[in-house]
């Protein structure tokens, strides 16, 4: 059976998605991947005469679109599983949760329930999500409607839509936001590098910054726009000294997904060697290889989209006075605008004591 990775390329209007899809096909075909692209249903609908305002309701239109989308993705995946290629990359031109932006919360829940899914099931069916930020945010001089007859949004509307799509995907375990902090060529290069990382081809140039924050008001956090909560259990496995292997369970709405990640330690850096999704049985079996010197690391993660960035706030059961806030950035010197109500105590990006592997080795209640 081939090794199949399924990703979403999404983003705001005039973000470069069309060019990105072509670049992905070219770049990864050269690396030996069979690249399969799942078309955007909304485009197919409009091209073939189905328009939202001509349907019985917006909710009915979204049901039809999502039904086609999920059926198409499943058919493409089934076809891929029967191919002879060793490595297959399925690229979805937008994903199921993009539709969330166009409905109220109640409408979205009704539609996915009628389709027989939960939001977590739909979200976690993708291995990674890459959001290309609209040119209306950070590159407004390049924002135009001239190259797309269906595009009519103003700069302000495009920026608001962009935020909405980020909020829809905020809880995905591997959401990467590709902003406009470089020129367009650099934007495409960062996208290809991030996808390469997911595939285990190379390490991205992204920088993760970590901060110790005062224990937050969780009711306030949960009330923030776009906030999503997931439960994470992480177990390190016995391995060679130059390798780090872990399994992770990510739970939301009663739905769990399981992943195995293997990284090669090369000096001060870690290179992704393998990331694979596991079944429940595979996950339970592999727990027998747990490193006895490390405990299971559990935490509640709040995914917080704010001003075009996505933060991860981790609440650990051993602390009642602090939490860890993390964010992925293009570089360490990018300015960070922290969500309101978050009290930053200090940055611990370079403090090894606050890395997951160290926390798993520390006794419960350890004061750091």
N, C-alpha and C positions, 0 to 999 in steps of 0.2 A: 504494500500500500504506500502511495506517495506521502511525503511530508507536506501537509497543507497548512498554510497560514492565511487567515482571512482578516483583512483590515478594511477600515472605512476612511475615505478621504472626504472631508466635509469642510464647511467654513462659510464665511459671509460672502455676499455678492461681490463680484470683482475682486476675488481673493487669489485667483490664479489656478482654480481647480482644473480647468480644461487643459492648460499647459502641463500641470502636475501629472495628470493621468497619462499623458503622452510620454513625459519624462520617466515615469515609473516603468512603463512598458519597455522603453528603450534600455534603461539602466539595468533592470533586473533580468531581461532576456539575455543581455551580454554576460550576466553572472550565472547563466545556466538555469534560470527559473522559467517555468511555464507560467506566463502571466495571463490571468483570466479577469476580464473586467465585467462587473455587473452594472448594467446601465441604470441611470436614475429614472425611476418610474414616472415622476412628475413630468419630465421631458417627453417620455413616450406617450403619456396621456394627452398632453397638450398638442403634440405633433399630430396625433391621430384623432383629434376632435373631441376629447373629453376635457371640459373646462370646469373648474370648481364652481363658478357661479351659475352654471347650467344644471348642476346636480340638485337633488332634492334638498340637500343641506351641506354645509361645509363638513360636518361630521360624517355624512354618508360618503362624500368624496374621499375623505381621508381613509375611511374603512376600505373602500375599493382600492385605493392606491397602496395601502399597507398590505392588503391581501395579495396583490400582484407582487409586491416587493418581497415578501417573505417566501412566497411560492417560487419566485425566480431564484432567490438565493439558495434555497434548498435544492432546486433542480441543478443549479450550477455546481453546488458542492457534491451532489451525487455523481454527476458526470465526472468531476475531478477525481473522485475516489477510484474510478475505474480506469484512469489513464496510466500509461507506462512511465511517465515522467517521475523522476525522484523528488524534485522540489517544485511545488506549485504555490503561487501567490495569487489569491483571490482578492481583487480590489473592488470594493463597493463604492460606486459614485453616490455618495450619501448613504446613510444607514437608517434603520428603523426609528431611532429616537429623534432624528431630524424632524419627523412629523409632529413631535410633541410641541414644537414652537407654534404650530398653526391651530392648536386646539386649546380649550380650557383644560385644567387638570381633570375635571370630571369627564369631559368628552374623551380625553385620551384614555382614561381608565376604562371607560365603557367600551371603547373600540378594541383595546388589546384584550380585555376580558372576553369579548365576543369572539375574538380570533383564537382564544384559548391560551393566552400567554400572560406572564407578569412582566413588568418593566425590567426587572433584574434578568429574566431569561433572555429577553431581546437584547439588552445591553451587553450581556456577557457572552453572546454568541460570536462576538468579534474579538480577535486577539489584540487589536490595537486600534486607536482612533486618532487621526491626524487632522487638526483643525487649521485651515489656512485663513488667517485674519484678513478681513476686507481691506481694500486699499483706502477705504473711508476712515480708517484708524491708522494713522502714522504714515500714510502715503497718499494723502488726499489729492495731490496734484495728478495722480494717475487714475483716480476714480472716474469712470465714464460709463454711460449707458449706450454709447454709440455702437459697441460691438455685440449687443444683445438686444433684439427688438422687444423681448419680453421683460427686460429690466427697466424699472421706472422709479426705483427708490431714490430719495434724496440722500445726501451724505449722512444726515442725522438718522434717517430711517435705516440706512444700511448698517450704521454703527450699532443701533439698537437690536437689529436682527442678529448681528454677529454675537452680541452678548447673549441673546436668547439661545442660540445654537450651543454656545459653550455651556450654558446652564443645563441644557438638555443632556449633555454628555458628561457632566462634572464628576459623576460617581464611577466612571469607567476606570479600571485599575491601570490602564496605560493610555491616558489621554495626553497628547502632546500638542501644544499650541505653537504654531509657526507664525511668528509676527512679522512686522515690516521694519524691523530694526536694521536690516541690511538692504542692499538693492535686490531686485527681483531674482537675479541669478543666484545671489547668496541665499535667498529664501528657498529656491528650488533645491539648492545644494544641501541646506539644512534638512529639508524634508527627506531627501534620498538618504542622508546619513541616519536620520532617525528610524526610517524603515529598515535600513541595513542593520541597525542595532537589534531591532526586534527579531530579525532573521539570523542574528549571530554572526554577521559579516564583519562588523567593525564597531568601535565605540564612538558614540556621538560627541559633539562638541558642547552639548548642553551642560550647564552647571546646576547642581542642586544645592540650595542654601537651606540650612536648618537653624531654627531658633527655639530657645526655651521661652515659653510664655507662661504667665500666671494662669492658674486653673480658671477656665472661662465660665461664664454663665451659659450653661448648655441650652436653656430655654431660649435665650437670645440668639445663640448660634443656630439652632434649628429653625428659627423664624427668619433667618436671612434668605433673600431671594436665591433660588437655585441650590440651596444646601441639600446635600444627600448624605445619608449615613450608611456605612457598611461595617461589618464585623470581620476582623482579620485574625487568623491563627497561623502562626509561622513556626515551622520546625526545621532545625538544621540537621542534616544527615552526616554520618561519619564519612570522611573523605580524606584525600591526600592533603598535605599541608599547603600545597600551592593551588588547591581547588576549594571553592565554596559551593556547596549544594544544599538547597533548601526546598521545602514544599510549603505551599501556602493555600489555605482555605479562605475564600472570600464569600461572606454571606450577606444577603439582602432580601427582604420580603419572603423569608423562608426558603430561598433558593441559594444553593452553594455552588461555587465553581472552584476547581482545584488545579494548581499549577506546580510544575517542577522547574526550578531554575538552577542552572549550573554556570558558575563564573570561574574563569581562570585568573588567579592573582599574579600580576606581572609588575613587580615593584610596588609603587604606590597606587597603581590602577587595577581595575578589575575588568576583564573582557568577557562579554556574554558568549558562552559556548553553546548553550542550549536552553530553550524555554519550550515546554510542551504542556498542553492541557492534559489532565488526568481524569479518568472516571473515578467515581466514588470507591470502587473496589481497588483500583490501582493505588489510590491515595491511602486507603487503609492498609494495604499490604506494604507500601513503602515506608510507612511510619515505623515498621519494625527495624529500619536502618537508622533510627534517630540517634544522634550523638548524645550519649549519656551524660556528658559534661555540660550540656546546655538544656535549659528548660524550654518548653513551648512558650512562645512569645505571643501574647494576645493583646489586642487593642481595638478600640472603637475609633473609626476614622470618619471625620466629617470633611466632605469635599466642598470647598467654598469658592465658587467663582466670584471674582471681584475685579472690576475695571479691566476686563480683558485678560486677566490672569487667573490661574486656578490653584488655590492653596489646599494643602492636606493637613488637617489638624488631628493629631493622634492623641487619644486619651488612654493612658495606661492604668491598669487596676492597682498598681503598686504606689501610685502617686495621687495625693489629693490636694497638692499645692502647685502643681505645674503640669504642662503638656508640651508636646513638640509640634511646631509648625514648620512645614516644608514647602518649597516652591521650586519648580524647574525654570531655569532662565537660560537665555542665549549665552550670557556671560555673567561673571560675578559683579561687573560694574553697572548692570542694568538697574535702574531705579525701581524700588519695590514700594507699592502703595498698599499698606496693610489694611485689612478689613476693620471697620469700627468695632470697638469693644474688645480688641485683642491687645493685651499689655505685654510688650516685648521685654523680657528680662535680660537676655543676652544671646548673641549668636554662637552656635556650637558647630558650625559647618566643618571646621577642622579639628574638632574634639572627638577622638576615636571612642571615648567613653559613651557617647550618645549614638553610636551606630548600632544597627539592629543586632549584629553578631555579638557585640559587647553587652548589650542589654539582655540578650538571651543567656549570657554566661554569668550575669550578676545575680546574686541572691535576691529573693523578693524583699522589698522594703529598703534596698540599698539606697543610701543617700549620695547623690552625685553632685 
